[in-house]
Amino acid sequence: MNAEKKTSRIKIALWASVSLWLFAAWLLATSTNFTEPFASGHGWTYVQTTCGGTCTNGDVSGDGNPSPSVFAKIAGRSKTMTGYFKRTFTWEGLGVPTGETVQTVDGQWDDKAVQTAVACTSSTRAGMEILDSSDSVACTDSTLEPNLNVAGDTAAWTNHNPTGAVSVSSGCSASSTTLTLRLHLEPASGNNSSAACELRGDNFKLTIVSAPPAAGAPKRVYVSRLVGPAGPDPNKRTFTGAAVPPDREICRRTGF
């Protein structure tokens, strides 16, 4: 029974230590909000990957949430267009404090579909990605906001945030990392000789969570030996677990 009490107290001490460490990490985390409103001179360019009809893209001066905004448009019967607006930034250029490590990022955007003759089809899609400086390797463990059908966003500007925060890959987590931000705008026209579909985008938003470097913190966590009144107790085990320097004796046996 006495051994069970000792084991229970050890478990409580370990739980309290880890919980305190996690709470401290939460307090130190920085949340940064970034918004691209696509104002004049925004610097984003459209990369067209496919075009099945007559394709155009650019800025919309008289519409947005609020205006201006950007657009991609396809004209022709049952035609599709794929591509994305992109621009490079560093995390610091997005507002992350210098020297911090980026942990997670969440995205959202606004869009509106403008159709001619007949409705845009369900192949009309929008989404968000973050890639490296070469625009070829993903910087998140999963797609920031996967493309989704936005053909029904015709009545007004519609906000989308279909997924939660995603983890940032270790190769892109330094605050100085250069990134390529993508806003996918991919319209698809309906079955009519006069059909056209224009997909407009605005307010590319990111919520970025980062943390300062753990100055001098050990890479591993140790809970060292239990010590009895007369010194080390050979009957006690050494545990490995939460962030304590290996020479720190955190549990002292005092007759319990």
Secondary structure by P-SEA (a helix, b strand, c coil): caaaaaaaaaaaaaaaaaaaaaaaaaaabbbbbbbbccccccbbbbbbcccccbbbbbbbcccccccccccccccccbbbbbbbbbbbbcccccccccccccccccccccbbbbbcccccccccccccccccccccccccccccccccccccccccbbbbbcccbbbbccccccccbbbbbbbbbbbbbcccccbbbbbbbccbbbbbbbbccccccccccccccccccccccccbbbbbbccccccccccccccc
